[in-house]
Amino acid sequence: MILYLHGFRSSPQSHKATLMAHAMQERGLQDRWICPQLPASPYEAIKLCKQLVQQAQARTGVDLSDGLAVIGSSLGGYYANCLAEHWKCRAVVLNPAVHAARDLATQVGEHSMYHSDAPFVFLPEYVNELADMSTGRPADPSRYYLLAAKGDEVLDWREMADWYAGSHGHILEGGDHGLTGFEHWLPEVLNFALGSTPTDPIPKI
């Protein structure tokens, strides 16, 4: 089972989420795909994720320690880290925020969603929620797959590489925050999430 978590102001209609949903459907695994619209509150976002996975577990009998993976992009990568440490499951993090409270403190205020005109309000208390839920660095980096682009114009790839040292994945030359060309890495990302492990971890910087 895969739980996909979109980034700040994003949605299940994002490019990466849409590609992954289609790939899961092609594999006949659409019933193992969960991709919710996350609320603005980090606390409520994590609460929703736990509820959805618990419901899926009750419905399917999936063992969380063995049959679950969390994939997160940007802020969703921060959430994925928190949940993977809670559940001790696999996680894929795509240009993840590793210091979310610091980075999102500059985003307090009213915005609009990327894929609609709906308002998106990020309150000051949400920064505290992000700080409170931090779990620190991965206890077992081998359970993680990192895809980080050196050309990320929003977040620092060096922080990602340092935080996820020892994990699997790739540090990409160039690229951008949205991971243009994600299609190339999608099969490997999906295989890792479904239980296949690449042979070598990413090198330390």
N, C-alpha and C positions, 0 to 999 in steps of 0.2 A: 504494500500500500504506500502511496506517495501523497504527502501533504505539501502543496506548493504555496508559498507565501510571497506575494508581490511586494513591491517597494513603496516608498512614501508617495502618496497621492496617486498611486497606480491602481490597477484593478485586474480581475481575471481575464480582461480583454487585452492585456499587454502582449507584445509580440512573443516574448519567450514563453509565457503561460499558454498562449494559443498554440504555439508549435509543440509544446510538450503534451498538451491535451490531445492534439491530433495524433502524435506519435503513440500515445498510450492506446488510443482508439484503434490505430492500425495493428497494434499487437493484441488486440482483443482484451485489453486490461482497463477499459474505461470505468469499470466498477471499482477499481482500486485507485482511482484518481480523486483527490479532494483539493479544490482550489476556491476558497471562500473570498468574498469581498471583506477585507479587514476594516474594522472600525478605526477611527482616528486615535482613540485611547489605546496605548500599548497594553494596559492592564486588561481591557476588554478584548483586545485582539488575541492575547494569549489564552484568556478564558474561553473564547469561542473555539480556538484551535483544539484545546483539550476536550471540550464538549463534543466536537465533531469526530475526533479520533475515538473517543470513548463510545460514541454511538456506532461508529463503523466497526469497532472491535466487537461490540455486543452483537452486531448483525452478522459479521463474517467469522468471528472467532480468531482473528489474526493476533498473534503474539507480538506485543509492542517491542519486545527486546530483539525480535528476529525478523519480523515481517513489515516493519515500518521504516520509511525514510522521509526526511524533511528536506525540501529544497527551498531556498530563499534567495531573493535578489535584493541587494542594497539594504534597506531597513529590514526587509524580509529575511535577509541573511543573518541579521542580529537576532531576530526572533527564532530563526532556525537553530542558531547556536544555543539559545536558552532552552528550547524544547528538546534538542538532541541531548543536552546534558541532563535534563530532567528524565527523559525516557531511556537514555543510554542506547540510542539508535543511530543509524547512519544519517549523515547530513551532507548536502551539497550547497555550497555558498558561492553566489555569483556576484562579484564585486561587492562584497558585504561591508556594511558599516560595522566597525569593531569598537568604536567609541561613540555609540549612538546618542547618548545624552549630550555630549559635547557638540557633536555635529548638528543635531536637530535643535539645539537651543537657539540657533539663528533663524529657525523657521517658525517660531511662535507667531500666530496671527491667522488671518483668513486667506485661503488660497482657493483655487478651483481644481477639480480632478483633471487628470491628463486625458481621460477618454470620454469625458462628458463635461457639461457646464455646471454640474452639481458643485455646491460650495464644499470646501474642506477646511475645517477650523482646527488648528493645532494649539491647544491651550498650554499655559505655562506649567500646569501640574503634570502634563504628559512627559515633560523632560524629567521630572522627579520619578515618574513611573519607570522610565527607561533606565535610570540610574539604579533604582531599587531591584530591578529584575536581572541585573548583570550577574552572570555565572563565572566570569573570568575565562581564561584560556581553556581550550579543550583538554579534558583529562586524558583522553585517548585520541590523539590526532589521526590515528589510522582509520578512525570511523568517519573522517571528513574528506571531502573533495573540494578543492578551491579552484575557481576560475577567476583570475584577476588580470585586468588589462592595465599595462603601464600608461596607456593614454587616457585613463579614467579622468575626466575633467571635474568630477565631483568629490571623489574620495581618493586617498593616497594608497596606492598599491603596496608601498613598502610596509605600511601598517598591517595590511592584510597578510602579506607574506610572513611577517614576523609573528603575528598572532596565530597563524595556522601552520607554523613551521612543523614539518614532519607529516603533514597531511598529503594526500594524493592530489593530483590535478596539474594545472599549468599556470605559469605566469606568461601572459601574452605580450609580445612586443606591439606597441601602438594600441589600436582599438579605442574604445570609448566606454562611458559608463553603462550605456545600454547594451554593450556586447554585440555590436554589429557583426554579423557573420556567425552568430550563435549556432546556426544550422550545422556547421562543421563539427562542433563539439557535442551536439545533442545526443548522438548515439552513445558516446562514452559516458556522458553524464547520466543518461537513463540506465545504462548497464550498471553503473556503480550504485545508483539508487536502488536497483532491483537485486543487487547482491553480488555483482562481479567486481573484483578488485584489481585495478591496474597494478603492474608489477613493481613500479618504483614510486616513492614519494617525491614531491617537488623538492628541488635543492634549496638550501638555505641561501639567503642573500648576503 
